[in-house]
C-alpha cells in the first residue's frame, strides 16, 4: 500500500487531495485544487499559478487509472467544478475514465445554493456510480456520518471523513474538520488509525476566537498522543503562524507532527502565505491575469524559475 498526498497548502495550493493505493484499488480522495482567489488584496502570483497547474496535472493523471473517488464535501478546493475559475480543476478537463469510477460522496441533504449545484453536477456526471456514503462501510472503505466543517452550526456546512484499511495500517482522511469539535476528534480516535491526514485550524482568520484556538491545540495534542503518524495541513498552512504552530506542537508532544510537505519529503511551499513577498520580489505586469485566463502567457517559465530557486536554496 502507499499514500501520496498530491495537493495541500504546504505543497503550494489549496487542496487536501491524496491517493491511497491498495493491491486491488486506487482511491483518490478530494480531487480538487484552488489558489485562494484574493489574498492580501492580490490575485495569485504567477509562480503559485505555475505550481498549481503542476498539481492539477498530477490530479488528472492519477484519476486516469483510479478505481474509486471520494468527495468529502463540495467546496471548490475539493472537487472538480463546472464553473471553475482559471486556478481550479474544471470538469471539462477530467479524463473520460472519471465517469466510470466508483464514487463515494457526502450527501447533498444540507447543501444550498452554489454548493448544492456542485453536488448535482457530479451526480449528473457520474450517474448511478455516485453513491451517498455517509455512515457506510464498503469493504476496506468506511465513511463517517456528517461532521462539522469546523464548528457546528456555521455556514460552512459539514464534511465526511474516510477510513481506509490498508495492508498493514489504517489511514483516515479528515477533511476540513479544523480540530475545532471534540466529538469529531473522539470519532476519529475511535477509528484507531495509524495515519491521519486532517485539516488544521485556520489561524490566519481573525474571527477564530482564543477559545477555539485552545480547542484546536488540545485536540491536536490528543491526536498526536493516540495516532502514530499525524499530518496536519490545509487551513493551518495558509500562514507562517500555522507553520510555527505545527513546529511547536511537535516540540510539545516530543515527536514530529507532519504537514503534507514534510510527509512527502518535499520543501514547504507556503505560497499563499508568502504571496505579498512574491509580488515584491517578482512584480506582476498589469493585465497579466487576464492574459493568463485567455491562454496568452508562458506559465512554464515561472515554474522553471521557481524550481530553480528551490534547488539553489
Secondary structure, DSSP 4 states (H G I P E B T S, - for coil): -EEEEEE-GGGTSB--EEEEE-SS-EEEE----B--S-BTTBPPPHHHHHHHHHHHHHHHHHHHT-SEEEES---TTTS-BTT--TTS-BGGGS-GGGGGSEEEE--STT--HHHHHHHHHHHHHHGGGEEE-TT-EETTEEEPPPEESSSTTSTT-EE--EEEE-SS-EEEEETT-TT--HHHHHHHHHTT-SEEEEE---TT-TTS-HHHHHHHHHHHHHHHHH-SEEEEEGGGGGSHHHHHHHHHHHHHHTS--B-HHHHTT-----TTTTHHHHHHHS---TTHHHHHHTT-S-HHHHHHHHHHHHHH-
